[in-house]
Amino acid sequence: NNSVLIAAEVGLGKTIEAGMIFKEIDKIEELKVSLIVVPSSLTLKWQEELSMRFDEHFQIKKTNEFLYLIDEFDNYHSSKLINEKIIISYHTLRDEKVINKLRNSFFEVDFLIMDEAHAMRNQGTTTYESAELITSISEHIIFLSATPVQNSLNDLFNILRLLEEDYFKDFDYFE
């Protein structure tokens, strides 16, 4: 289903694994929009890691810049010239204007990485709602987390449900 959760302790190379998967998919498919969503404090780290290790240049976009990009995509989504590599924060993704814009646009993500995926574990929050929205318009999805099993089983279920809603419908069956 083109979705995966990579769960490993801190410092074991989840970022590198995600970068390797990205490079492989990028060789095979024509990726128009590649998006990485991380806590604000990790935006520069991700940008530097991808540049240094993979020679990939992702732009960090703040909320207004991301809103503008969505508008640009709506205007030019049929163009073969779109090749956006973007890093945004969870703060940007869960912004009310971003959520509304995404709901009413043609914006699609070909490749999505969400670091610290355990941040999306609580249903009913704007973080979870925005994660549901962005995953629903994404083709390839990688979630990274060092601590998904250190939370409750319900939290893990919620994270996995974002990756594959059809498969993770019933918590009792999952349990």
C-alpha positions as CSV (number, residue, x, y, z in Angstrom):
1,N,0.0,0.0,0.0
2,N,3.1,2.3,-0.3
3,S,3.0,3.1,3.5
4,V,5.5,2.1,6.2
5,L,6.2,2.9,9.9
6,I,9.9,2.8,10.7
7,A,10.3,2.5,14.4
8,A,13.7,2.4,16.0
9,E,15.6,3.9,18.9
10,V,17.0,7.4,18.6
11,G,20.2,7.5,16.6
12,L,19.7,4.2,14.7
13,G,19.3,5.8,11.2
14,K,15.6,6.4,10.6
15,T,16.4,9.6,8.7
16,I,18.9,7.8,6.5
17,E,16.5,4.9,5.9
18,A,13.8,7.3,4.8
19,G,16.3,9.2,2.6
20,M,17.3,5.9,0.9
21,I,13.6,5.0,0.2
22,F,13.0,8.5,-1.2
23,K,16.0,8.2,-3.6
24,E,14.8,4.8,-4.8
25,I,11.2,5.9,-5.4
26,D,12.4,9.2,-7.0
27,K,14.4,7.1,-9.5
28,I,11.4,5.0,-10.4
29,E,8.6,7.6,-10.5
30,E,8.2,11.2,-11.4
31,L,7.6,12.9,-8.1
32,K,6.0,16.3,-8.4
33,V,5.6,17.0,-4.7
34,S,7.8,15.5,-1.9
35,L,6.9,16.7,1.6
36,I,8.5,16.2,4.9
37,V,6.6,17.1,8.1
38,V,8.6,17.4,11.3
39,P,8.6,19.3,14.6
40,S,9.8,22.9,14.1
41,S,13.0,22.2,15.9
42,L,14.0,19.5,13.3
43,T,13.4,21.4,10.0
44,L,17.1,22.5,9.7
45,K,18.4,19.1,10.7
46,W,16.4,17.4,8.0
47,Q,17.4,19.9,5.4
48,E,21.1,19.5,6.2
49,E,20.9,15.7,6.4
50,L,19.2,15.3,3.0
51,S,21.6,17.8,1.4
52,M,24.8,16.3,2.9
53,R,23.9,12.6,2.6
54,F,21.8,12.5,-0.5
55,D,22.5,15.7,-2.4
56,E,18.7,16.5,-2.2
57,H,17.8,20.1,-1.6
58,F,14.5,20.6,0.2
59,Q,13.1,24.0,1.0
60,I,11.8,24.9,4.4
61,K,8.4,26.6,4.1
62,K,6.6,28.5,6.7
63,T,2.8,28.7,6.8
64,N,2.3,31.5,4.3
65,E,4.8,30.0,1.9
66,F,3.1,26.6,2.1
67,L,-0.3,28.3,1.5
68,Y,1.1,30.0,-1.6
69,L,2.6,26.7,-2.8
70,I,-0.9,25.0,-2.6
71,D,-2.3,27.9,-4.7
72,E,0.5,27.5,-7.2
73,F,-0.2,23.8,-7.4
74,D,-3.9,24.4,-8.0
75,N,-3.0,26.7,-10.9
76,Y,-0.3,24.5,-12.5
77,H,-0.9,20.9,-11.2
78,S,-1.1,19.6,-14.8
79,S,2.4,20.9,-15.6
80,K,5.2,18.4,-15.9
81,L,7.6,21.1,-14.5
82,I,6.4,20.8,-10.9
83,N,9.2,19.4,-8.8
84,E,8.8,20.6,-5.2
85,K,10.8,19.3,-2.3
86,I,9.5,20.8,0.9
87,I,9.9,20.6,4.6
88,I,7.2,22.0,6.9
89,S,6.5,21.8,10.6
90,Y,3.6,20.2,12.3
91,H,2.7,23.7,13.4
92,T,2.3,24.7,9.7
93,L,0.4,21.5,8.8
94,R,-2.2,21.9,11.6
95,D,-2.8,25.6,10.9
96,E,-6.5,26.2,10.3
97,K,-5.9,28.1,7.0
98,V,-3.7,25.2,5.7
99,I,-6.3,22.6,6.7
100,N,-9.0,24.5,4.9
101,K,-6.9,25.2,1.8
102,L,-5.9,21.5,1.5
103,R,-9.5,20.4,1.8
104,N,-10.5,22.7,-1.1
105,S,-7.6,22.2,-3.4
106,F,-6.2,19.7,-6.0
107,F,-2.9,19.5,-3.9
108,E,-1.4,16.0,-3.9
109,V,1.7,14.7,-2.3
110,D,3.7,12.0,-4.2
111,F,6.1,11.3,-1.3
112,L,5.4,12.1,2.3
113,I,7.7,11.6,5.3
114,M,6.4,12.4,8.8
115,D,9.0,12.3,11.5
116,E,8.1,11.9,15.2
117,A,4.9,10.2,14.1
118,H,3.9,9.5,17.7
119,A,2.9,13.2,17.8
120,M,-0.1,12.2,15.8
121,R,-1.4,9.5,18.2
122,N,-4.3,11.4,19.7
123,Q,-7.5,11.3,17.7
124,G,-9.6,14.4,18.0
125,T,-6.7,16.8,17.9
126,T,-5.8,19.2,15.1
127,T,-2.5,17.3,14.7
128,Y,-4.4,14.1,14.0
129,E,-6.9,15.8,11.8
130,S,-4.2,17.4,9.7
131,A,-2.3,14.1,9.5
132,E,-5.5,12.3,8.3
133,L,-5.9,15.0,5.6
134,I,-2.3,15.0,4.4
135,T,-2.1,11.2,4.3
136,S,-5.4,10.9,2.4
137,I,-3.8,12.9,-0.5
138,S,-0.4,11.2,-0.4
139,E,0.8,8.4,-2.6
140,H,3.9,7.1,-0.7
141,I,4.1,7.5,3.1
142,I,6.8,7.0,5.6
143,F,6.2,7.5,9.3
144,L,9.3,7.6,11.6
145,S,9.1,7.2,15.4
146,A,11.4,6.1,18.1
147,T,8.6,5.5,20.6
148,P,5.4,4.1,19.0
149,V,5.3,1.1,21.2
150,Q,6.2,2.9,24.4
151,N,2.8,4.5,24.3
152,S,-0.5,2.7,24.7
153,L,-1.8,0.1,22.2
154,N,-4.5,2.6,21.3
155,D,-1.9,5.2,20.3
156,L,-0.1,2.7,18.1
157,F,-3.4,1.8,16.5
158,N,-4.2,5.4,15.8
159,I,-0.8,5.9,14.1
160,L,-1.2,2.8,12.0
161,R,-4.7,3.7,11.0
162,L,-3.3,6.9,9.5
163,L,-1.1,4.7,7.3
164,E,-3.8,2.2,6.2
165,E,-7.3,3.1,7.3
166,D,-8.9,0.2,5.5
167,Y,-6.7,-2.4,7.2
168,F,-6.8,-0.8,10.7
169,K,-10.6,-0.2,11.1
170,D,-11.3,-2.2,14.2
171,F,-9.4,-1.7,17.4
172,D,-10.7,-4.9,19.1
173,Y,-9.5,-6.9,16.2
174,F,-6.1,-5.1,16.2
175,E,-5.8,-5.8,19.9
